[in-house]
Amino acid sequence: MNIIILGGANDKNGILNNFTQKRIIKCYEMLDSTDKDITIHFSGGFNKKFNDTGISHSKICLNYFEKICKNHYNIKKEQHACNNNTIGEAINFGKYFENNNDSNITIITNDWHTERVKYLFEKTFEYYNIRNYIFVGVISNILDEKIIQNESKKIKDMKGNPYGLWKEWLVNNYYDKFLNIRLIEKNDMNGKIIVNMRNENNKYFFNESKFEWASFKKIFYTKYFSNEIPPFFICLKDEIVGFIGCKTVEKDINDIGIMFFKKFQNRGLGKISLKKFLKIYDKDYYNKNKVIIAQILKTNIGSYKIFISNDFKLDENKSTDIIYFLNK
């Protein structure tokens, strides 16, 4: 059995705060009722926000554990000093336990921290194929509204608007593994999904009108399937999150567009979606005469960045005050 005690904080004298002490005490209390073949993982390195000393936070936690441990349990103790925040812990412990389903893993944190920990570890452990794990949230009786509000904001940002290391990991790992592109079928169900998605994104179209299915149906059944390259749904595992399609401007010239349902925007899905579409294009639709272009409203900076990151080049001669014109 492996027990992970997530890192907390200590002062400049190496004294752990109350939240971190409770995590370690909880681990100690669990030892009498668990398998004695145990490895305890202490987490935390050096960071001015939580540990401005010359000793790693994981070592400080280990020292505290040994101070309170009255019984001589036959346990292994490991330190993970490379972890400097919860995101780093989720990613690094995922790598550490990759494909390890032979033993159970218990992750200890505080109750107010549990939701964010579960979200991060469930993503990384799913990616690294780890299944046998549980979370223990130590009751804190917390009354500090600032901590709760800060935690709520972090969770909201991670789920809806990821940034930094977490966004980078999602794009290069999780999305790369679980995101896929599939052909759109010529039926009413798929057509209604398209019109709903388009209506959510109408401000990014040259024609900003919203459509009802009755009026959009003809467009879907004729124009969408008359192009040289068929339309595709973007799926995150089994859920449709977006769309990629090309409008054939003239023979061998295809204007590509990408859009997502609002709840999946700003998550970093665009870059990897376009990358996967281009692989399909190169394999199944490419010929030396065919050209892909992208005409993007200058108000849509997000799409512009997605295409630039996939090696599209800005054609300043064809761009206008309203649109970016890009070539592949």
C-alpha positions as CSV (number, residue, x, y, z in Angstrom):
1,M,0.0,0.0,0.0
2,N,1.2,3.5,-0.8
3,I,0.1,6.6,1.2
4,I,0.7,10.0,-0.3
5,I,0.7,12.9,2.1
6,L,0.3,16.0,-0.1
7,G,2.5,18.9,0.7
8,G,1.3,21.9,2.7
9,A,3.2,24.8,4.1
10,N,5.8,25.6,6.8
11,D,7.2,28.9,8.2
12,K,10.7,30.2,7.9
13,N,11.7,28.1,11.0
14,G,10.4,24.9,9.5
15,I,7.3,24.7,11.6
16,L,4.4,23.1,9.7
17,N,1.1,24.8,9.6
18,N,-1.9,23.2,11.3
19,F,-3.4,21.9,8.0
20,T,-0.2,20.0,7.1
21,Q,0.2,18.6,10.6
22,K,-3.3,17.2,10.4
23,R,-2.5,15.4,7.2
24,I,0.5,13.7,8.7
25,I,-1.4,12.9,11.9
26,K,-4.1,11.3,9.9
27,C,-1.6,9.1,8.1
28,Y,-0.1,8.0,11.4
29,E,-3.6,7.2,12.8
30,M,-4.3,5.0,9.7
31,L,-1.3,2.7,10.2
32,D,-2.9,0.5,12.8
33,S,-5.7,-0.4,10.5
34,T,-3.8,-0.9,7.3
35,D,-1.5,-3.5,5.7
36,K,2.0,-3.2,7.2
37,D,3.6,-3.4,3.8
38,I,3.4,0.4,3.4
39,T,5.3,3.1,1.7
40,I,4.6,6.7,2.8
41,H,5.3,9.4,0.3
42,F,6.1,12.8,1.6
43,S,5.7,15.6,-0.9
44,G,7.1,19.1,-1.3
45,G,10.2,21.0,-2.3
46,F,11.3,24.6,-2.0
47,N,9.0,27.6,-2.7
48,K,8.9,31.0,-1.1
49,K,5.2,30.8,-0.8
50,F,5.2,27.6,1.4
51,N,8.8,26.8,2.3
52,D,11.5,29.5,2.5
53,T,14.0,27.3,4.3
54,G,17.1,25.4,3.2
55,I,15.3,22.0,3.9
56,S,12.8,20.5,1.5
57,H,9.2,20.5,2.7
58,S,9.0,16.8,2.2
59,K,12.0,16.4,4.7
60,I,10.3,18.7,7.2
61,C,7.1,16.6,6.9
62,L,9.1,13.4,7.3
63,N,10.8,14.8,10.5
64,Y,7.4,15.7,11.9
65,F,6.1,12.2,11.2
66,E,9.0,10.6,13.0
67,K,8.6,12.9,15.9
68,I,4.9,11.9,16.5
69,C,5.4,8.2,15.5
70,K,5.6,6.2,18.8
71,N,5.3,2.8,17.3
72,H,8.1,1.3,15.2
73,Y,6.2,0.3,12.1
74,N,8.1,-1.5,9.4
75,I,7.4,1.1,6.7
76,K,9.2,2.7,3.8
77,K,9.5,6.4,3.6
78,E,10.1,8.3,0.4
79,Q,10.5,12.0,-0.3
80,H,9.4,13.8,-3.4
81,A,11.1,17.2,-3.3
82,C,10.4,18.0,-7.0
83,N,6.7,18.8,-6.2
84,N,6.1,22.5,-5.6
85,N,2.3,22.7,-6.0
86,T,-0.8,20.5,-6.3
87,I,-0.5,20.4,-10.1
88,G,3.0,19.2,-10.0
89,E,2.1,16.6,-7.4
90,A,-0.7,15.2,-9.6
91,I,1.5,15.0,-12.7
92,N,4.6,13.7,-11.0
93,F,2.8,11.1,-8.9
94,G,1.0,10.0,-12.1
95,K,4.4,9.4,-13.7
96,Y,5.7,7.7,-10.6
97,F,2.9,5.2,-10.4
98,E,2.3,4.7,-14.1
99,N,0.5,1.4,-14.9
100,N,0.8,0.4,-11.2
101,N,-2.4,-1.3,-10.2
102,D,-0.8,-4.0,-7.9
103,S,-1.2,-1.9,-4.8
104,N,-3.7,0.6,-3.4
105,I,-2.9,4.3,-3.2
106,T,-4.3,6.6,-0.6
107,I,-4.0,10.4,-1.1
108,I,-4.3,12.5,2.0
109,T,-5.1,16.2,2.0
110,N,-7.6,18.5,3.8
111,D,-11.3,18.6,3.3
112,W,-11.3,22.1,1.7
113,H,-8.6,21.0,-0.7
114,T,-10.1,17.6,-1.7
115,E,-12.2,18.7,-4.7
116,R,-9.2,20.3,-6.5
117,V,-7.0,17.3,-5.7
118,K,-9.6,14.8,-7.0
119,Y,-10.0,16.8,-10.2
120,L,-6.3,16.9,-10.9
121,F,-5.4,13.3,-9.8
122,E,-8.3,11.8,-11.6
123,K,-7.1,13.3,-14.8
124,T,-3.5,12.4,-14.4
125,F,-4.2,8.9,-13.0
126,E,-6.6,8.2,-15.9
127,Y,-3.9,9.2,-18.3
128,Y,-1.2,7.1,-16.6
129,N,-3.6,4.1,-16.3
130,I,-3.8,4.0,-12.5
131,R,-7.1,2.8,-11.0
132,N,-6.7,1.6,-7.4
133,Y,-6.7,4.8,-5.4
134,I,-8.8,6.7,-2.9
135,F,-8.8,10.2,-1.4
136,V,-8.9,11.1,2.3
137,G,-9.9,14.6,3.2
138,V,-9.0,15.4,6.8
139,I,-11.7,17.4,8.5
140,S,-10.4,20.9,9.2
141,N,-13.4,22.7,10.6
142,I,-12.2,25.6,8.4
143,L,-13.9,29.0,8.9
144,D,-11.6,31.1,6.8
145,E,-13.7,32.3,3.9
146,K,-10.7,33.6,2.0
147,I,-9.2,30.1,1.8
148,I,-12.5,28.7,0.6
149,Q,-13.0,31.4,-2.0
150,N,-9.5,31.1,-3.3
151,E,-9.9,27.3,-3.6
152,S,-13.2,27.7,-5.4
153,K,-11.6,30.1,-7.9
154,K,-8.7,27.7,-8.5
155,I,-11.1,24.9,-9.2
156,K,-13.2,27.0,-11.6
157,D,-10.1,28.2,-13.5
158,M,-8.6,24.7,-13.8
159,K,-11.8,23.3,-15.2
160,G,-13.0,26.2,-17.4
161,N,-9.9,28.2,-18.2
162,P,-6.8,26.2,-17.5
163,Y,-3.4,28.0,-17.8
164,G,0.3,27.5,-17.2
165,L,1.7,24.1,-16.4
166,W,-1.8,22.5,-16.1
167,K,-2.9,23.7,-19.6
168,E,0.4,22.6,-21.1
169,W,0.0,19.1,-19.6
170,L,-3.6,18.8,-20.8
171,V,-2.7,19.8,-24.3
172,N,0.4,17.7,-24.7
173,N,-0.8,14.7,-22.8
174,Y,-4.4,14.3,-21.8
175,Y,-6.0,15.8,-25.0
176,D,-3.4,14.1,-27.2
177,K,-4.5,10.7,-25.8
178,F,-8.2,11.2,-25.4
179,L,-9.2,13.7,-28.0
180,N,-10.3,12.3,-31.4
181,I,-11.7,13.4,-34.7
182,R,-14.6,11.6,-36.4
183,L,-16.6,12.2,-39.5
184,I,-19.9,13.9,-39.3
185,E,-22.8,11.8,-40.6
186,K,-25.5,13.2,-42.9
187,N,-28.5,13.0,-40.5
188,D,-30.7,15.3,-38.6
189,M,-29.2,14.5,-35.2
190,N,-25.7,15.6,-36.3
191,G,-27.1,18.6,-38.2
192,K,-28.9,19.9,-35.1
193,I,-25.6,19.6,-33.1
194,I,-23.9,21.7,-35.7
195,V,-26.6,24.4,-35.8
196,N,-26.6,24.7,-32.0
197,M,-22.8,25.0,-31.9
198,R,-22.8,27.5,-34.7
199,N,-25.5,29.6,-32.9
200,E,-23.3,29.7,-29.8
201,N,-20.5,31.0,-31.9
202,N,-22.4,33.3,-34.2
203,K,-20.3,36.4,-33.4
204,Y,-17.3,34.8,-35.0
205,F,-19.0,34.3,-38.4
206,F,-19.2,36.9,-41.2
207,N,-23.0,36.2,-41.1
208,E,-23.8,36.7,-37.4
209,S,-27.4,35.6,-37.8
210,K,-28.7,32.7,-35.7
211,F,-30.4,29.8,-37.4
212,E,-33.4,27.6,-36.6
213,W,-33.0,24.0,-37.7
214,A,-35.8,24.4,-40.3
215,S,-33.8,27.0,-42.2
216,F,-30.4,25.5,-41.5
217,K,-31.3,22.0,-42.6
218,K,-30.9,22.7,-46.3
219,I,-27.5,24.3,-45.7
220,F,-26.3,21.3,-43.7
221,Y,-27.5,18.7,-46.2
222,T,-26.1,20.5,-49.3
223,K,-23.2,22.8,-48.6
224,Y,-21.6,20.8,-45.7
225,F,-21.3,17.6,-47.9
226,S,-20.4,19.3,-51.2
227,N,-16.9,20.3,-50.2
228,E,-13.7,18.5,-51.2
229,I,-13.0,17.7,-47.5
230,P,-15.8,16.4,-45.3
231,P,-16.7,17.9,-41.9
232,F,-15.6,16.4,-38.7
233,F,-16.7,16.4,-35.0
234,I,-14.0,16.9,-32.3
235,C,-14.7,14.5,-29.5
236,L,-13.1,14.4,-26.0
237,K,-13.4,10.7,-25.3
238,D,-17.1,10.1,-26.2
239,E,-18.4,13.7,-25.9
240,I,-18.7,16.0,-28.9
241,V,-16.9,19.3,-28.0
242,G,-16.3,21.0,-31.3
243,F,-16.3,21.0,-35.1
244,I,-13.7,21.3,-37.9
245,G,-14.8,21.8,-41.5
246,C,-13.6,23.1,-44.8
247,K,-15.5,25.2,-47.3
248,T,-14.3,24.7,-50.9
249,V,-13.8,28.2,-52.2
250,E,-12.8,26.9,-55.6
251,K,-11.3,23.7,-56.8
252,D,-8.4,22.6,-54.6
253,I,-8.7,25.7,-52.3
254,N,-10.4,25.0,-49.0
255,D,-11.1,27.5,-46.3
256,I,-10.9,25.8,-42.9
257,G,-12.9,26.7,-39.8
258,I,-12.9,25.4,-36.2
259,M,-15.4,26.0,-33.4
260,F,-16.3,24.7,-30.0
261,F,-19.3,24.7,-27.7
262,K,-18.8,27.6,-25.3
263,K,-18.2,25.4,-22.2
264,F,-15.2,23.8,-24.0
265,Q,-13.6,27.1,-25.1
266,N,-10.4,28.5,-23.6
267,R,-9.3,25.0,-22.5
268,G,-6.5,24.5,-25.0
269,L,-8.5,22.0,-27.1
270,G,-8.1,23.9,-30.4
271,K,-4.3,23.4,-30.9
272,I,-4.4,19.6,-30.6
273,S,-7.7,19.3,-32.5
274,L,-6.3,21.1,-35.5
275,K,-3.1,19.1,-35.3
276,K,-5.1,15.8,-35.4
277,F,-7.3,17.1,-38.3
278,L,-4.2,18.0,-40.3
279,K,-2.8,14.4,-39.8
280,I,-6.0,13.0,-41.2
281,Y,-5.9,15.6,-44.1
282,D,-2.3,14.6,-44.9
283,K,-3.2,10.9,-44.9
284,D,-6.5,10.9,-46.7
285,Y,-7.1,14.1,-48.6
286,Y,-3.8,15.8,-49.5
287,N,-2.6,16.2,-53.0
288,K,0.1,18.6,-54.3
289,N,-2.3,21.0,-55.9
290,K,-4.7,21.2,-52.9
291,V,-4.4,24.3,-50.7
292,I,-5.8,24.9,-47.2
293,I,-6.4,28.5,-46.1
294,A,-8.0,30.1,-43.0
295,Q,-9.8,33.4,-43.0
296,I,-10.3,34.5,-39.4
297,L,-12.0,37.6,-38.1
298,K,-9.4,39.8,-36.3
299,T,-11.7,39.9,-33.3
300,N,-11.1,36.1,-32.9
301,I,-7.6,36.1,-31.5
302,G,-8.0,32.6,-30.0
303,S,-8.5,31.0,-33.4
304,Y,-5.7,33.0,-34.9
305,K,-3.3,31.6,-32.3
306,I,-4.5,28.0,-32.8
307,F,-3.7,28.2,-36.5
308,I,-0.3,29.9,-36.1
309,S,0.7,27.2,-33.5
310,N,0.0,24.6,-36.3
311,D,2.4,26.3,-38.7
312,F,-0.1,28.4,-40.7
313,K,1.5,31.5,-42.1
314,L,0.0,35.0,-42.2
315,D,-0.4,36.4,-45.7
316,E,-0.3,40.1,-45.1
317,N,-1.1,40.9,-48.7
318,K,-4.5,39.1,-48.6
319,S,-5.3,40.1,-45.0
320,T,-7.6,43.1,-44.5
321,D,-8.7,45.4,-41.7
322,I,-11.3,42.8,-40.8
323,I,-9.7,39.4,-41.4
324,Y,-6.4,37.5,-41.0
325,F,-5.7,35.5,-44.1
326,L,-3.5,32.4,-43.4
327,N,-1.9,29.8,-45.6
328,K,-0.8,26.3,-44.7
